[in-house]
């Protein structure tokens, strides 16, 4: 009966998790990285190549960087079934997010030998703002978390049945192909698993062949690291290449007497060590976890933190309880996970509150919170206390979704690249044979390819680069893709230049308010001679934002 009830509760948690993630999933427009995921998956589906023409690559080449490929490959069947749209792009994150919740349940149940703690952990993960936010958009870290949880689960299962070591090796190896934080966390975590396991089993031999399988699986990634493709992103964002730190050292030295003393106190070693420590400690701060969250509004809803307020007392209780039991294997695992998970982010500029790079902290926190619930239930008025937490949590969740659907989408529309879909679909429905597109804001080419559903084979053949600054006629500068031109209107008198561009037959132009269209002038209501507005996209505040223009 108890096993049946556990299965029922787990099924309800899975249903709740799925519902909270698919409800109004298309509420926000796809931002740049999501567009890239979708068109890469579409390109693989149609051509077995990324959109830059590389055949089934181990790292996919995008316009601005190389990307770990696994999440993009996992999106292919969803694009096939649901199409090139918000649902096709975001459902993979929903799928991996819900699977991660299931494997957290399995892992905690196996580790703590307690179904109740496992159920509470999976429930808390399912309703945490952090996990909700990231599994409602196409973030690769949802797949990374699933792979690390499943790899850990299979490793622990391997202590009884050795075949599971191979599953574990495979999952951990795949994690390297999802997101770069795996490159730091997984080796440290995997080594810890091996050491703690050897202390109990005293047997190294069962791990050797799975270890060789792991090595073979990550070998292609090693070649990508050596040629710079897999490490390119880190080199751009690491604390070691942060110009702000270098400038700080120069400023400190130049404002002193430039002596050996200045060099001793102000150098790369001291500065980078300080930034690493600052980032690491910030990751555990209440400000980040419960108050402000990630300062990038695309990574968290402003004012809501990464966890509901109701989780804070549970976390404190859980920490107290876990530290008392620190000599037990499961609690050592918990604290090692928590200690390792911020390391990769701490090595990057502004990494102390970067929620994407810190995503692996989630399981350890929610398990501590689940232990806090169990500890609260053991108190004299524990059931009343937990009921109070539950009521506060329900209020927190409803408040979060109200903000998400009623205010967030309006207040933060620029971070979700609002308007590009609507204006591009209007272009698709028009009879424009040639189009000039303002490329001064977010790169328009990926959105153009995505929403126009351009054939990837055609793009691979025709694309000659997007970094050009060539003159395209008298009034426009940029680069071209056949009869589509991406760049900027050159002349100071923008409207006159637009009028001259649109004199060409069957020609359109996509323009932005306050770029080509001055001030708050609504060109649709107050027309300009020689310019016809085919489509005006207003921002969520009701202000003119993007125009599709054509000559009279």
C-alpha positions as CSV (number, residue, x, y, z in Angstrom):
1,X,0.0,0.0,0.0
2,X,2.8,2.4,0.9
3,X,4.6,1.7,-2.4
4,X,1.3,2.3,-4.3
5,X,0.8,5.7,-2.5
6,X,4.4,6.7,-3.3
7,X,3.7,6.0,-6.9
8,X,0.5,8.0,-6.9
9,X,2.2,11.0,-5.2
10,X,5.1,10.8,-7.7
11,X,2.6,10.7,-10.6
12,X,0.9,13.8,-9.2
13,X,4.2,15.6,-8.8
14,X,5.1,14.7,-12.4
15,X,1.7,16.0,-13.6
16,X,2.0,19.2,-11.7
17,X,5.6,19.7,-13.0
18,X,4.5,19.2,-16.6
19,X,1.4,21.4,-16.2
20,X,3.4,24.3,-14.7
21,X,5.9,24.2,-17.5
22,X,3.6,23.9,-20.5
23,X,0.9,26.4,-19.4
24,X,1.2,29.3,-21.7
25,X,4.6,28.2,-22.8
26,X,4.5,30.5,-25.8
27,X,3.7,33.5,-23.5
28,X,7.2,35.0,-24.2
29,X,8.8,35.5,-27.6
30,X,11.9,33.3,-28.4
31,X,15.1,35.1,-27.5
32,X,18.3,34.8,-29.5
33,X,19.8,31.6,-28.1
34,X,16.4,29.9,-28.5
35,X,16.1,31.0,-32.1
36,X,19.6,29.5,-32.6
37,X,18.5,26.2,-31.0
38,X,15.5,26.0,-33.2
39,X,17.2,26.7,-36.5
40,X,20.2,24.5,-35.7
41,X,17.8,21.6,-35.0
42,X,15.8,22.4,-38.2
43,X,19.0,22.4,-40.2
44,X,20.1,19.0,-38.8
45,X,16.6,17.7,-39.5
46,X,16.7,18.9,-43.1
47,X,20.4,18.4,-44.0
48,X,22.1,16.5,-41.2
49,X,24.4,19.5,-40.9
50,X,24.4,22.6,-38.6
51,X,23.4,25.7,-40.4
52,X,27.0,26.6,-41.1
53,X,27.3,23.4,-43.1
54,X,29.2,21.1,-40.7
55,X,28.1,17.4,-40.9
56,X,26.7,16.1,-37.6
57,X,29.3,18.1,-35.6
58,X,30.5,17.4,-32.1
59,X,30.3,21.2,-31.6
60,X,27.8,23.3,-33.6
61,X,29.0,26.5,-35.2
62,X,26.6,29.4,-34.7
63,X,26.9,33.0,-35.9
64,X,28.7,34.2,-32.7
65,X,30.2,31.1,-31.1
66,X,30.5,27.3,-31.1
67,X,27.8,25.5,-29.0
68,X,27.7,22.2,-27.2
69,X,25.4,20.1,-29.4
70,X,23.5,17.6,-27.3
71,X,20.5,19.9,-26.4
72,X,20.3,21.1,-30.0
73,X,20.2,17.5,-31.3
74,X,17.6,16.6,-28.7
75,X,15.4,19.4,-30.1
76,X,15.3,17.7,-33.6
77,X,12.3,15.4,-32.9
78,X,10.4,18.2,-31.2
79,X,10.9,20.4,-34.2
80,X,9.8,17.6,-36.5
81,X,6.6,17.0,-34.5
82,X,5.6,20.5,-33.4
83,X,7.3,22.7,-36.1
84,X,9.6,25.6,-36.0
85,X,7.9,27.6,-33.3
86,X,7.9,28.3,-29.6
87,X,6.6,24.8,-28.7
88,X,9.1,22.9,-30.9
89,X,12.0,24.9,-29.4
90,X,10.9,24.9,-25.7
91,X,9.4,21.5,-25.2
92,X,12.8,19.8,-25.0
93,X,13.6,21.9,-21.9
94,X,10.2,20.9,-20.4
95,X,10.9,17.2,-21.2
96,X,14.4,17.2,-19.7
97,X,13.2,19.3,-16.8
98,X,10.5,16.9,-15.8
99,X,12.8,13.9,-16.3
100,X,15.3,15.7,-14.0
101,X,12.6,15.9,-11.3
102,X,11.9,12.1,-11.6
103,X,15.6,11.3,-11.3
104,X,16.0,13.5,-8.3
105,X,13.3,11.4,-6.7
106,X,15.1,8.2,-7.6
107,X,18.5,9.4,-6.5
108,X,17.3,10.8,-3.1
109,X,15.3,7.6,-2.5
110,X,18.3,5.5,-3.2
111,X,20.7,7.6,-1.2
112,X,18.6,8.4,1.9
113,X,16.6,5.1,1.8
114,X,13.5,7.3,2.4
115,X,10.6,7.8,-0.1
116,X,9.2,10.7,1.9
117,X,12.4,12.8,1.6
118,X,12.6,11.8,-2.1
119,X,9.0,12.9,-2.8
120,X,9.4,16.2,-0.9
121,X,12.6,16.9,-2.8
122,X,11.1,16.3,-6.2
123,X,8.0,18.4,-5.2
124,X,10.2,21.4,-4.1
125,X,12.3,21.2,-7.3
126,X,9.1,21.2,-9.4
127,X,7.8,24.4,-7.9
128,X,11.1,26.3,-7.4
129,X,11.3,29.5,-9.4
130,X,14.8,28.6,-10.6
131,X,13.8,25.3,-12.2
132,X,10.5,26.6,-13.4
133,X,12.0,29.5,-15.2
134,X,14.7,27.5,-16.9
135,X,12.5,24.6,-18.0
136,X,10.1,27.0,-19.6
137,X,12.7,28.2,-22.1
138,X,15.3,26.4,-24.3
139,X,18.1,26.4,-21.7
140,X,20.6,23.6,-22.1
141,X,21.2,23.3,-18.4
142,X,17.9,21.4,-18.0
143,X,19.5,18.5,-19.9
144,X,22.8,18.9,-18.1
145,X,21.0,18.5,-14.7
146,X,19.1,15.4,-15.9
147,X,22.4,13.8,-17.1
148,X,24.3,14.5,-13.9
149,X,21.4,13.3,-11.7
150,X,20.9,10.1,-13.8
151,X,24.7,9.6,-14.0
152,X,24.9,9.7,-10.2
153,X,21.9,7.5,-9.7
154,X,23.3,4.8,-12.0
155,X,26.7,5.0,-10.4
156,X,25.2,4.3,-7.0
157,X,23.1,1.5,-8.5
158,X,26.3,0.1,-9.9
159,X,27.5,-0.8,-6.5
160,X,25.0,-3.6,-6.5
161,X,24.7,-4.3,-10.3
162,X,27.9,-3.5,-12.2
163,X,26.1,-3.0,-15.5
164,X,24.8,0.4,-14.2
165,X,28.3,1.7,-14.1
166,X,28.2,1.8,-17.9
167,X,25.0,3.8,-17.9
168,X,26.6,6.1,-15.4
169,X,29.7,6.6,-17.6
170,X,27.6,7.2,-20.6
171,X,25.4,9.9,-18.9
172,X,28.4,11.7,-17.4
173,X,30.2,11.6,-20.7
174,X,27.1,13.1,-22.5
175,X,27.0,15.9,-19.9
176,X,30.2,17.4,-21.4
177,X,28.3,17.9,-24.7
178,X,25.5,20.0,-23.0
179,X,26.9,23.0,-21.2
180,X,30.4,24.1,-20.2
181,X,29.9,24.0,-16.4
182,X,30.1,20.2,-16.8
183,X,33.8,20.5,-17.6
184,X,34.5,21.6,-14.0
185,X,31.8,19.9,-12.0
186,X,31.6,16.4,-13.5
187,X,35.3,15.5,-13.1
188,X,35.3,16.7,-9.4
189,X,32.0,15.0,-8.7
190,X,32.9,11.8,-10.5
191,X,36.2,11.5,-8.7
192,X,34.4,12.0,-5.4
193,X,31.9,9.2,-6.3
194,X,34.8,6.9,-7.1
195,X,36.7,7.7,-3.9
196,X,33.7,7.3,-1.6
197,X,32.7,4.1,-3.4
198,X,36.2,2.6,-3.1
199,X,36.1,3.3,0.7
200,X,33.1,1.0,0.9
201,X,33.6,-1.6,-1.8
202,X,37.5,-1.7,-1.9
203,X,37.1,-2.8,-5.6
204,X,38.6,-0.7,-8.4
205,X,38.3,-3.3,-11.1
206,X,34.6,-3.0,-11.8
207,X,35.2,0.7,-12.5
208,X,38.0,0.3,-15.1
209,X,36.0,-0.7,-18.2
210,X,33.2,1.9,-17.6
211,X,36.0,4.4,-17.1
212,X,37.4,3.5,-20.4
213,X,34.0,3.9,-22.0
214,X,33.7,7.3,-20.5
215,X,37.2,8.3,-21.8
216,X,36.3,7.2,-25.4
217,X,33.0,9.1,-25.2
218,X,34.6,12.4,-24.2
219,X,37.7,12.0,-26.5
220,X,36.1,14.0,-29.4
221,X,35.5,16.8,-27.0
222,X,39.1,16.8,-26.1
223,X,40.1,17.5,-29.7
224,X,37.6,20.4,-29.7
225,X,39.2,21.8,-26.6
226,X,42.7,21.6,-28.1
227,X,41.6,23.4,-31.3
228,X,39.9,26.0,-29.2
229,X,36.3,25.4,-30.4
230,X,35.0,24.0,-27.1
231,X,37.0,26.5,-24.9
232,X,36.3,29.6,-27.0
233,X,33.3,30.7,-24.9
234,X,35.1,30.3,-21.6
235,X,38.1,32.4,-22.8
236,X,35.7,35.3,-23.4
237,X,33.9,35.2,-20.1
238,X,36.5,34.0,-17.6
239,X,37.8,36.2,-14.7
240,X,41.3,35.8,-16.2
241,X,40.3,37.7,-19.4
242,X,38.0,40.2,-17.7
243,X,39.2,43.7,-18.8
244,X,37.6,45.2,-15.7
245,X,40.1,43.3,-13.5
246,X,43.1,44.2,-15.6
247,X,42.0,47.9,-15.6
248,X,41.6,47.8,-11.8
249,X,45.1,46.5,-11.4
250,X,46.5,49.2,-13.7
251,X,44.5,51.9,-11.9
252,X,45.7,50.8,-8.4
253,X,49.3,50.6,-9.5
254,X,49.3,54.0,-11.3
255,X,47.7,55.8,-8.4
256,X,50.4,54.6,-6.0
257,X,54.2,55.0,-6.2
258,X,54.6,52.1,-8.7
259,X,56.9,50.4,-6.3
260,X,57.5,46.7,-5.6
261,X,55.0,47.1,-2.8
262,X,52.2,48.1,-5.3
263,X,53.0,45.1,-7.5
264,X,53.0,42.8,-4.5
265,X,49.5,43.8,-3.4
266,X,47.9,44.5,-6.8
267,X,48.6,41.8,-9.3
268,X,46.7,39.2,-11.3
269,X,47.0,36.5,-8.7
270,X,45.5,38.6,-5.8
271,X,42.8,40.2,-8.0
272,X,41.7,36.9,-9.7
273,X,41.7,35.1,-6.3
274,X,39.6,37.9,-4.8
275,X,37.1,37.8,-7.7
276,X,36.9,34.0,-7.5
277,X,36.2,34.1,-3.8
278,X,33.7,36.9,-4.2
279,X,31.8,35.0,-6.9
280,X,31.8,31.8,-4.9
281,X,30.4,33.3,-1.7
282,X,27.9,35.4,-3.6
283,X,26.4,32.2,-5.0
284,X,25.3,31.3,-1.5
285,X,24.0,34.7,-0.5
286,X,20.3,35.2,0.5
287,X,20.3,38.2,-1.8
288,X,20.8,36.0,-4.8
289,X,18.8,33.0,-3.6
290,X,15.7,34.6,-2.1
291,X,15.6,38.3,-2.9
292,X,17.0,39.6,-6.2
293,X,18.0,36.5,-8.2
294,X,20.1,36.9,-11.4
295,X,20.4,40.6,-12.4
296,X,19.7,39.5,-16.0
297,X,15.9,39.6,-16.3
298,X,16.0,36.8,-18.8
299,X,17.4,34.5,-16.2
300,X,14.9,35.2,-13.4
301,X,11.8,37.3,-12.7
302,X,13.0,40.5,-11.0
303,X,12.1,40.8,-7.3
304,X,11.5,37.0,-6.8
305,X,14.9,35.5,-6.2
306,X,15.7,32.0,-7.3
307,X,13.5,30.3,-4.6
308,X,10.2,31.2,-2.9
309,X,10.4,32.8,0.5
310,X,8.7,29.8,2.0
311,X,11.9,27.8,1.3
312,X,14.2,29.9,3.5
313,X,13.3,28.5,6.9
314,X,13.2,25.0,5.4
315,X,16.7,25.5,4.1
316,X,18.0,26.6,7.5
317,X,16.4,23.7,9.2
318,X,17.8,21.3,6.6
319,X,21.3,22.7,7.0
320,X,21.1,22.2,10.7
321,X,19.9,18.7,10.4
322,X,22.3,17.7,7.7
323,X,25.4,19.0,9.5
324,X,24.4,16.9,12.6
325,X,24.5,13.9,10.3
326,X,27.6,14.8,8.3
327,X,29.4,11.6,9.2
328,X,26.8,9.7,7.1
329,X,27.6,9.0,3.4
330,X,24.5,10.6,2.0
331,X,25.2,13.9,3.7
332,X,28.8,13.9,2.6
333,X,27.5,13.5,-1.0
334,X,25.1,16.4,-0.4
335,X,27.7,18.9,0.8
336,X,30.3,17.9,-1.8
337,X,27.7,18.5,-4.5
338,X,27.0,21.9,-3.0
339,X,30.6,22.8,-2.7
340,X,31.5,21.8,-6.2
341,X,28.5,23.2,-8.1
342,X,29.4,27.0,-8.0
343,X,33.1,26.5,-8.9
344,X,32.7,26.8,-12.7
345,X,30.6,29.9,-12.4
346,X,33.0,31.4,-9.9
347,X,35.7,31.3,-12.6
348,X,33.7,33.6,-14.8
349,X,33.1,37.4,-14.8
350,X,30.0,38.3,-12.8
351,X,29.6,34.6,-12.0
352,X,28.4,35.0,-8.5
353,X,24.8,35.4,-9.4
354,X,24.7,34.0,-12.9
355,X,21.8,31.5,-12.6
356,X,22.5,29.5,-15.7
357,X,26.1,28.6,-14.7
358,X,24.9,28.0,-11.1
359,X,22.0,25.7,-12.1
360,X,23.7,22.6,-10.7
361,X,23.3,24.0,-7.2
362,X,19.6,23.3,-7.4
363,X,19.5,19.6,-6.3
364,X,21.6,20.1,-3.2
365,X,19.5,23.1,-2.1
366,X,16.1,21.4,-2.6
367,X,17.3,18.2,-0.8
368,X,18.4,20.3,2.2
369,X,15.0,22.0,2.1
370,X,13.3,18.6,2.0
371,X,15.3,17.5,5.0
372,X,14.1,20.8,6.6
373,X,10.5,19.7,6.0
374,X,11.2,16.4,7.7
375,X,12.9,18.2,10.6
376,X,9.9,20.6,11.0
377,X,7.5,17.7,11.1
378,X,9.4,16.2,14.0
379,X,8.8,19.3,16.1
380,X,6.0,19.6,18.7
381,X,3.8,21.7,16.4
382,X,5.5,20.4,13.2
383,X,2.3,19.7,11.2
384,X,0.9,23.2,11.9
385,X,4.3,24.7,11.0
386,X,4.6,22.8,7.7
387,X,1.0,23.7,6.9
388,X,1.9,27.3,7.3
389,X,4.9,26.9,5.0
390,X,2.6,25.2,2.5
391,X,0.2,28.1,2.5
392,X,3.0,30.6,2.1
393,X,4.4,28.5,-0.8
394,X,1.0,28.5,-2.5
395,X,0.8,32.2,-2.2
396,X,4.4,32.5,-3.5
397,X,3.7,30.4,-6.6
398,X,0.5,32.2,-7.5
399,X,2.2,35.5,-7.0
400,X,5.1,34.4,-9.2
401,X,2.8,33.3,-12.1
402,X,0.8,36.5,-11.8
403,X,4.0,38.5,-12.2
404,X,5.2,36.3,-15.0
405,X,2.0,36.5,-17.1
406,X,0.7,39.9,-16.2
407,X,3.8,42.1,-15.8
408,X,7.1,40.4,-16.6
409,X,6.3,39.9,-20.3
410,X,5.5,43.7,-20.6
411,X,8.2,45.0,-18.3
412,X,11.1,42.9,-19.7
413,X,10.0,42.7,-23.4
414,X,13.3,43.8,-24.7
415,X,15.1,41.0,-23.0
416,X,12.9,38.5,-24.9
417,X,13.4,40.3,-28.2
418,X,9.8,41.2,-28.6
419,X,8.4,42.1,-32.0
420,X,10.8,40.2,-34.3
421,X,8.4,37.4,-34.8
422,X,5.4,39.6,-35.7
423,X,7.3,41.8,-38.1
424,X,9.0,38.9,-39.8
425,X,5.8,37.0,-40.3
426,X,4.3,40.2,-41.8
427,X,7.3,40.3,-44.2
428,X,6.6,36.7,-45.1
429,X,3.0,37.4,-46.0
430,X,3.9,40.5,-48.0
431,X,4.8,40.7,-51.7
432,X,8.2,42.2,-51.1
433,X,10.9,40.7,-53.4
434,X,13.7,42.7,-51.9
435,X,14.0,43.8,-48.3
436,X,16.4,46.0,-46.3
437,X,16.5,45.2,-42.6
438,X,17.7,47.3,-39.6
439,X,20.4,45.2,-37.9
440,X,21.4,47.7,-35.2
441,X,19.6,45.9,-32.3
442,X,19.5,42.1,-32.0
443,X,21.1,40.3,-35.0
444,X,18.1,40.0,-37.4
445,X,19.5,37.3,-39.6
446,X,18.8,34.3,-37.3
447,X,15.2,35.5,-36.7
448,X,14.7,36.0,-40.4
449,X,15.8,32.5,-41.2
450,X,13.7,31.0,-38.3
451,X,10.4,32.8,-38.8
452,X,10.7,32.7,-42.7
453,X,11.4,29.0,-42.4
454,X,14.2,29.4,-44.9
455,X,15.6,26.1,-46.3
456,X,18.9,25.4,-44.4
457,X,20.4,23.8,-47.6
458,X,19.7,27.1,-49.4
459,X,21.3,29.1,-46.6
460,X,24.4,26.9,-46.4
461,X,24.9,27.5,-50.1
462,X,24.2,31.2,-50.2
463,X,25.6,32.6,-47.0
464,X,28.9,34.5,-47.4
465,X,29.3,36.0,-43.9
466,X,27.5,38.5,-41.7
467,X,30.4,40.8,-40.7
468,X,30.5,42.9,-43.9
469,X,30.2,46.6,-43.8
470,X,29.9,47.1,-47.6
471,X,27.8,49.8,-49.2
472,X,24.6,48.5,-50.7
473,X,23.5,51.4,-52.8
474,X,23.8,55.0,-51.8
475,X,21.8,54.8,-48.6
476,X,22.5,51.4,-46.9
477,X,25.5,49.7,-45.4
478,X,25.8,46.1,-44.3
479,X,25.8,42.6,-45.8
480,X,23.4,40.7,-48.0
481,X,21.8,37.3,-48.5
482,X,20.6,37.3,-52.0
483,X,17.8,39.9,-52.1
484,X,17.8,40.5,-48.3
485,X,20.1,43.2,-46.9
486,X,21.0,43.5,-43.2
487,X,22.6,46.6,-41.8
488,X,21.7,50.3,-41.4
489,X,20.5,53.3,-43.2
490,X,23.6,55.5,-43.7
491,X,22.3,59.0,-44.2
492,X,21.5,61.5,-41.4
493,X,18.2,62.3,-43.1
494,X,16.8,58.8,-42.5
495,X,13.3,59.3,-43.9
496,X,14.7,60.8,-47.1
497,X,17.1,57.8,-47.4
498,X,14.2,55.4,-46.7
499,X,12.1,57.0,-49.4
500,X,14.9,56.7,-51.9
501,X,15.4,53.0,-51.0
502,X,11.7,52.2,-51.3
503,X,11.6,53.8,-54.8
504,X,12.9,50.4,-56.1
505,X,10.1,48.2,-57.3
506,X,8.8,45.5,-54.8
507,X,11.2,46.7,-52.1
508,X,10.5,46.8,-48.4
509,X,12.4,48.0,-45.3
510,X,12.2,47.0,-41.7
511,X,12.8,50.0,-39.5
512,X,12.9,50.7,-35.7
513,X,11.4,53.6,-33.8
514,X,14.1,56.1,-32.7
515,X,16.5,54.7,-35.3
516,X,15.1,55.4,-38.7
517,X,11.8,56.9,-37.4
518,X,12.6,59.9,-35.2
519,X,11.3,60.4,-31.6
520,X,7.8,59.2,-30.9
521,X,6.5,60.0,-34.4
522,X,3.9,57.3,-35.3
523,X,4.5,56.9,-39.0
524,X,1.3,54.9,-39.5
525,X,-0.9,57.7,-38.1
526,X,1.1,60.7,-39.5
527,X,2.2,59.4,-42.9
528,X,5.3,60.5,-44.8
529,X,5.1,61.1,-48.6
530,X,6.4,58.2,-50.5
531,X,6.4,55.8,-47.5
532,X,3.6,53.3,-46.9
533,X,3.3,51.4,-43.6
534,X,2.5,47.7,-44.3
535,X,2.8,46.7,-40.6
536,X,3.4,48.5,-37.3
537,X,4.4,46.4,-34.3
538,X,3.8,48.3,-31.0
539,X,5.6,47.3,-27.9
540,X,3.6,46.0,-24.9
541,X,3.4,49.6,-23.6
542,X,1.4,50.6,-26.7
543,X,4.3,52.6,-28.3
544,X,5.4,52.3,-32.0
545,X,8.3,49.9,-32.1
546,X,9.0,48.2,-35.5
547,X,7.8,49.0,-39.0
548,X,7.5,47.2,-42.2
549,X,7.6,49.9,-44.9
550,X,7.1,50.0,-48.6
551,X,7.0,52.7,-51.2
552,X,3.7,54.2,-52.3
